[in-house]
C-alpha cells in the first residue's frame, strides 16, 4: 500500500470503534488526523474519549517506519452542528495546511419497527447520518478540491434493494442509503475527488455490538475494527479516479488487494453477516 505521509484526514465520530481504527491505520502510514467527536469526558457505557483516541492515533503514527510521533488533533463537537463541523475543518487547515481525506463515520442506529420508532430517534438518524455527512463534506470541499489526491470515504452500504432489508427497518435504511446516495451523487458532481462508500461484511466488535443483549457472544462472532481500517487505507492508496463512485465491502476489497486470510481480524469460522449484506 502506498504511503499516506503528510496527507490530512478529518474523521467524524472518531473516539472509538471503526472511526478510530481508520484513523490509526492511516496514522501508521504517516497521515495527519483531525478527530471530530462529542465524547470529551468518559462515558459509563462507551470506551475512550476523543482525547484518548488522539493519544492512540499519535502512538500509532509514532510506530511508522522512519518517522517521529504521529500528528493528531481532537475537536470536541457535534457533526450535526454547522459551526462545529466548520471548526474541525478550520483546525485541519490551520494545523496541517489543508484537507486530503474526509471520513464520514459518525452514525446513529435505531431499528425498531415503524410504529414503535419515536420521531426523536428518526430525526437523530437523519441528522447524524445524512445531515452530518452533508455538512462535513460540504465544509471540506473547497480544501479537497485543492488536494492532488483527494478522497471522501463514507461508511455506508451498497444500495441493496432486497425487500428484506427495505422492510427490516425502513427509517434506518433510509438514513444509510441516504449517505450512499450522497456519495454517489458527489462522485458525479466532482470527478476529481474519489468518493467511495465502505461497509463491513460482518458485525464489527464495537461498543454498538458489545452493549447489546448477549453482547459478549455477538462480539466473539464479530471481526475487529482493524479490518475496516485496513480496507479504508486500501481505498486511500488508490488514485481518486479508480475509486470514485464505488461502494465496497471490506472483505471483498481486501481480497482484491491480495489479502484472503482474514483470521487475524477474529470473528471465528462463522461471523455474523452485517445489515444489508445478503448471504
Buried (B, 14 or more C-beta within 10 A) or exposed (E): EEBBEBBBBBBBBBBBBBBBBBBBBBBBBBBBBBBBBBBEEEBEEBBBBBBBBBBBBBBBBBEBEEBEEBBBBBBBBBBBBBEBBBBBBBBBBEEBEBBBBBBBBBBBBBEEEEEEBEEEBBBBBBBBBBBBBBBBBBBBBEBBEEBEBBBBBBBBBBBBEEEEBEEBBEBBBBBBBBBBBBBBEBBEEBEEBBBBBBBBBBBBBBBBBBEEEEBEEBBEBBBBBBBBBBBBBBBBBBEBEEBBBBBBBBBEBBEEBEBEEBEEBBBEEEBBBBBBBEE
